[in-house]
Amino acid sequence: MTTQQLLVPSNATLKRNVMDYSLIVVGSFLQALSYVLFLAPYKIVPGGVYGISIVIHYVTKDLFPFFPDGLPMGATALCFNIPLMILAMKKIGLSSGPKTIVTFLLISIFTDSLSYFLTDPLVENDAFIAAFYGGAILGLGVTCIFRAQSTSAGTDVLARVIANDSNLKVSNMIIVLDSAVVLLGLIVFKDWAVPLYSWFTIFVYGKIVEMFQTENPNRAVFIVSRKTQELKTLIVDKMGMRGTFIHGKGMYQGNETEIIFTIAERKDMPRLTHALSHSTVHIPLVLQACINRLLPLCVRFSPVRRFSLQEAETCGPDV
């Protein structure tokens, strides 16, 4: 069996891709709906690139004759997301790029399209209700995109780049960057209600994501290979991840081997599988096949909270 034959996507892979991109379309539409109908009309700044875009949209009102209502939010967000994506690819090798690119392109297109056709807010004269529904719908959209193993780029990507060059946690950097965007809304709009409703929106959509994303987002990853040193270079130097070598011994023939153990965030899983499957390192063929088909045989991805000795699997009956 040749390597090219192994790279042919199976029916399961095609179905998975169809499901993922369907979720991306639905999630992108829901996010755009939240921005246009609930958040932007009340100057609610939900952090991230679209929070900045909402501020710029109002600041540029009547500034350009061809955009009398202000610069389009979707196009403005796109101007931020493209350079952030390029930066991420250079700094951390964001291999989940295709899905992420499709995601932020769709959100931009949906946002500006809905803004053109839907000019009135869905909730009249009640910023609190708008913040609640906007946060809830935004959370549903983010959940769909997370389920598709994608992201909408923005400040999440910037946070990962900054964290990669420092000892700061990605989650802490996201909080700092989103809070800075909210405070930008306060400074520009000069309204103390803006940060209140904005942080309430962030809280609601965070709870919605937490509600539907019940499993632990981290994964315990075991990689069994005879090329562990080469894979270490790939994982540590190119991907900026950390891990541990575990000494293993086969139960049948008693052959000794090394196992790479690492913890990966859910968002990093597409990047990890892509990096391994497209690596120039000559990974054993059976391992290559398992990665390309995303079968948990040679590379085992399991929720950290469920980890047990029974979950440590190897390539074949013994190695």
N, C-alpha and C positions, 0 to 999 in steps of 0.2 A: 504493500500500500504506500503510495507516494504522499509527500507533504501536501501537494496541491489537492489531492483527494480529501485529505483531512480538513482543509480549509473551506471546503464547500459547506455552506450553512445547511443545517438539517431543518426539517419541517418544524421542529420545536423551536429552533432559533428564529426562523421566519415568523412564527406565531408570536414569539416573545417581542420581536422588533415591531410587529404590527400593534401589539398591545401597548408597548412603551410609547410609540409615537402617537397613538390615539390618546393616551393619558396626557402627553405633552400638549396636544391640541386643546383638549378640554381644560387642562390646568392653566394654559396660557390665556384662554378666553375668560376663565373665571377671574384671573388676576386683572385683566384689562377691564372687565366689568366692574370690579371693585374700585379701581382707580377712577373710572369715568363717572359712574353713577352715585358713588357714595363719598369717596375721599377728596378728590380734587375740588368739587363744588364748595366744600366747607374748609378748604385750605388745610386739610389734615395731611401731615407729613409723616408717612409710615417708615421713615428711615430708608436707607438704600438709595440706589440710583433713581428710582421713581419718586422718592421724596425730594431729591434735588430737582428733578424734572418738573415737579409740581410748583416748586418755588420759582424756578426760571420761567415757567409758563405764565405766572402772574406778574413777575417783574417785567417781562417783555411785552406786556399788554399795551397796545397802541404805539409800540416802539417801531415796528416794521409795518409798512403799508400792505405788504402781501400776507402778513399774519396779524391782523388787527386784534384778534383775541389772545395773542401771545404765541410763542413758539410751540409747536406740537409736542406733547409730552413723550409720545413714542419715539419720534425722531430724535429728540434731545437725549433720551435714555440710550438710544442706539449709539449716539456720538460718544457716550461714556463707556458703554459696554464693549465696543470694538477694541479700543486701545487697552482696556483692562484685560480683555481676553488674550490679546497679543502679548501683553506683559506676563500674564500667567503662564502662557505656553513657553515663553523664554525662561522664566524663573523656576517654575515647578513642573513643567511638562504636562500640562492639563490634557490628558489623553481622552477624557470624556467630552472633548471638544465638539464633535458633531452634534450630539444631542443638546449640549448647552447652546451652541450657535443657533440651532433650530428653535430652541425655547425662547431666547431673548429676541430673535427676529419676529417670531409669532406674536409675542406680547406687544412689541412695538407696533406691528401692523394692526392687531386687534384694537389696541388703545386708540390709535389715531382714526381708525375706521369708525369705532363706536363714538368717538368724540364728534365726528362729522355728522352722524345720523341722530345721536341722542344728545341734545343740547340742554335738557333740563334735568336736574337731580331727581332721583326716584323718591327721596325723602325730603319733604318741605319743612324748613324752619325748625329742624331738630338735629343739631350736630351730634348729640350723644347717640341717638338711634343710628345715624349715618355711620358713626365710628364703630358701633357694635356690628352692624350688618356688613360694613366694609371689611372689618377685621375677620369676621367669620367666613365670608366668601373668599377673601384673600388667603386664609388658612386652608380652605378646601383646595384652592388652586395650587398652593405650594405643596400640599400633600400629594396631589396627583403627579406633580412634577418629580417629587422625591420618589414616589412609587416607580416611576419610569427610570430611576437612577440618573437623574439629570439635575441641573441647577439653572437658575436664571441669571447666573453671573453676578454682576454688580459688586456691591461691597463685600459679599461673601468671598469672591475671588481675590479682591484686594486684601482682605483680612488674612487669607491663606498665604499670600505673597509676603506680607509683612511678618507674619508668624514664622515663615520659613527662614527669614533672615535674622530672627531674634529668638529669644527664649519665651516669648509670649504665647499664650494659648489662643487658638483660632476663635473659640467661643468668646473669650474676653475681648478680642479685637473687634469682632462683629458688634458687640454691645457698645464699645467705644465709638466706632464709626457711625452706627445708627443713631446713637445719642447726639453725636456732633451734627448730624443732618437735622435732627429734631430741633436742636438749639439754633441751627441756621434758620429754620422756619420762624422761630420766636424772634430772632433779630430782624429778619426781613419784614414780617407781618406786624411786628410790635403788638402782639396779642398774646396774653398769658394763657388764653384758652387753647392755643395751638399745641403747645407741648402736652397739655393735659389730655386732649382728645387723641393726639398722636401716640403717646405712650399707652393709652387705653387700647387703641387699635392694635399696637404691637403685642400687647398682653393677650388680647382676644385671639389673634391669629396664631400666636405661639401656643395657646392652650388647645386650639383646634388641631394643629399639627401634632401636638403631644397626644391628643385623644385618639387620633387615627393611626399614629405611628407608635403602636403599643410596644413593639419589640425593641430591644436594645439596639441602637444604631451602630454600635461597634461590632466588629467581627474578629474572631480569632482565626488566623490564617496559618495553616501548616503547609509547607512546601517540601516535598521529598524529591531530592535530585542529587546526582553525583557532581553537579556543577555549582555547589553552594557558594564558593568564593566569588565566582562570576556573578551569581545572582545577588550576592551581598552588595557588590559594586552597583548593580542596577537599582536595588531597593533603597540603599542608603544614600549614595552619591547623586543619582539622577532623580529619585523620587522624594528624597528628604524624609524618609521614614526610618524607623528604628526597629530592631528585632533581636532575637536571641537564637544562638545555635544550640540545638538539643541533640545529645548523643543518643542514637537509637540502635536497636538490635532486632533483626527479624525473628519472628517466633518460630518459623518453619525451618529455615536453613541456618539461622543464627548469624547471618551476614550483618556486619556493623555498617552503619550509615549515619549521616548528619541530616537533621531536619531543621529547616528555618521556621521559626515561630515569630509572628508579628501581629500587632493589633492594628486594624485599619478601620477608619470611619466609613460609614455606609456610602458617603459621597465619593470616597476614594476608591471604592471597589471597581468601578469601570476603568479608572485610571490604572489600577494595579493589574487587572486582567489583561488590559490592552498592552501595557508595558511588557508583561511577561510573554505574551503571545507574539509580539512584534520585536522582541529583543534579538540583537545580533548574536547573543550567546546561544550556543548550540545546546538547547534544552533537550533532554531525552525525548524521543518521538512520542512515547506514550503520554508524557507530561504535556507536550505541546497539544496533543489531541484533546486532552481533558480541559485545558484552558480554553481552547477555541470553541468547544461545545458547551462550556460553562457547566461541566459535570463535576460534582464534588467527589472525585475519586483520588486524584493525585494532589489537588489543591483543595483543601477542606475549608469552607467558609461557614462559620457557625456563630450564633449569638454568644457573646462572652458569658452571659449569665447562665447559659445552658451547657457550658463547657464541662465535659467529663472525659475520662480516659477512653470511654467507649467511642468517642467521636474522633479520635486520632486514627485516621485511615492512611493507608500507604498505597503505592502503585503496585497492584497485583497482590498475590498471596504473600509474597515475601520479597524483601529487597536486601 
